[in-house]
C-alpha cells in the first residue's frame, strides 16, 4: 500500500485530492495546521466510507 501526506487536506483541493487517492487505495495522512480541522476532515472521509486516513498537524510553531 502506498502512503501519502497531503498538507492542507482538511478542505478544498487538498481534501478532494485525499478523497481521490483514497479511492485508489492509498493510505492518506491529512495535514492541517489546526488539528481540529484535520480531525473533522478525517471524520467526514470516514462518513463517506474511507477509513485509510489519519490526521497530522503540520506547519512551524
N, C-alpha and C positions, 0 to 999 in steps of 0.2 A: 504494500500500500504506500502510495506517495503522500508526503506530508507538506503542507504549505502554511506560511504565516502571511496573513493579509492585514496590513496596517490600515486603519480607518474602515474596517469591515463592519462596523456597527450601523452603517447607513449608506445610502446612495450606491455609487458604482462598486465600492468595496463589498457591500452586502450582497449585491447581485452577483459579483464575481465569486464570492464564497459559495453562494447557492449553486451556481453552475458547476463549480469544481466538486462540490458535494454530490451533485447528480452524477458526476463522472467517477465517483468512488474515492476521491481524495479525502484525507483527514485534514481538517482546516482549523488552524488557530486563528481566532478572531482578535485582532489587535485593536485596542481602543485606549485613548488617553484617560478616559473615565471608565473605571471598572464596572460601574452600574450599567452604563450604556452597553458595554460589551456583554454583560450577563443577560441583558434584555434581548440583545440580538441573538444570542445562543438560544434563549427560551423561545423566541419567535421561530428560529430554524427548527428547533425540536418539535414545535407545534405543527410544522409543515412536514414532519416525518424524517428530518435529517438529524442523526444522532452522533455522527463522527466529527464533532466540533467542540472546542473549548475556548474560553475567553482568556486573554492575557492583556495586562496593561502595558502600553508602550509609551515611549517619549522620555524626555530628560526631566528629572525633578531635582 
